[in-house]
Amino acid sequence: MLLIASLIFYAWGGPTYLILLLLMSAISWIGSLRVEALENKPRRRMLVLWITTLIQLGLLGYFKYAGLFTATLKHFIGWPQHVLEVALPIGISFYTFQLITYTVDVYRNEAKAQRSYWMVLLYAALYFQCIAGPIVRYQDVADEITGRKVKLEEVGRGISRFSVGLFKKAVLANSCAKIADQLCPMDISVLQHQSAAAIWLGLLMYMLQIYLDFSAYSDMAIGMGWMVGFHFKENFNYPYISQSITEFWRRWHISLSTFFRDYVYIPLGGNRKGAFRQIINMFVVWAATGFWHGANWNYLLWGLYFFVFLVLEKWVIKGLLAKTPRVFKHIYLLVIIYFGWLLFRYTNFNTLMVAFKGMFAMNHNQWLDMSTKMIFLNNIYFIIFAIIACLPIASMAYRWLKVEMRRRFVSRVAFYIVDIVAPVALVLISTMTLVGNSYNPFLYFQF
């Protein structure tokens, strides 16, 4: 039933995309069976692993980056005459990486090769995480693919978690996106006339949107997983409370960070071959991390931007950060992340430079205009609420209430009301918002 539901759900975005998903799952299924069968032939085993992985990456590269590379070649050397226009299959970056982890886990003897093709396809196609993550490793769900136990308590927890994610996406992230797109437009002719305050506020709203949007999908996937007996690992752990870039990337998109660590960084040698080699390995990882996020050169620049600060934190300012008070470390983190999202938002470098200059009124633009002031005042309470939603305040209050319920009757009543009424209220509010508002951007589509 899960497989049928997943295939129908995926085909809804375009039936032709489904053929690619079926093909790539078959490649990993056959490759992993061969890897396991060649246990006593290490060279041939390694060759099969490389062939399987390169085919997967080749297909990902063609569908995701062919247009970018041909456009770049045409810009610099005038060839080819026509830029390739290839439709991007939904979720291809997520299920490609998952299928690669499956084959590698079998090669490392961390998982057994799955005999049934349909089970491998289910692993790649699970409808609640296929198109928006998190990246689930095969070894983490191998047993649950073939033998799950659905518990009533976890169904309840799953409903609550899903409702929180839906609310974060439909109400908070979408509302942040509306303000961000109004104040930081993509149209360069409009952007250059925006006041400095408009761009600063717009980028703040984008910073809130991108966390609320990305973490919302993970919340919904984790919640729906619980409902049917799957247990996915946490993917976001309140990254904006971090006090260094290193800590931020331990909390942000954890499944992606750990994928690059375990399947790229460590196989390249990690930190075992000296400082220079470690820096090279980090460069490769962060170039790949940036490029994974989208088929534009600004994403590569965004990844290398973080690479620079991670190198600085590890070898240059490590001692200084250790002595810096927590509040200043937090401010440092937020400033770096804030400007990082500027690189992430604008795929066109000319537009990016106009936005950056506009932040300091270098486009002959105003510092503050009445329109921006009114937008800020009209949305002040929403902005405060969205900021609070990015912090662990609500989860801490819930845990406190759970402890207090054992001591006081009032706390027990309050806890049960929150547990039962809140998910229903959140789903109703989210549904009304989605029905009444056509503004529903899908940031994850670029992946």
Salt bridges, closest charged atoms under 4 A:
GLU36 OE1 - ARG115 NH2 2.53
GLU39 OE1 - ARG45 NH2 3.42
ASP140 OD2 - LYS233 NZ 3.69
GLU144 OE2 - HIS231 ND1 2.61
GLU154 OE2 - HIS231 NE2 2.89
ASP181 OD1 - ARG345 NH2 2.74
ASP213 OD2 - LYS169 NZ 2.88
ASP219 OD1 - ARG161 NE 2.89
ASP219 OD2 - LYS168 NZ 2.76
GLU234 OE1 - ARG161 NH2 2.68
GLU247 OE2 - ARG251 NE 2.98
ASP262 OD2 - ARG137 NH2 2.48
ASP262 OD1 - ARG261 NE 2.74
GLU404 OE2 - ARG407 NH1 2.93
GLU404 OE1 - ARG408 NH1 2.32
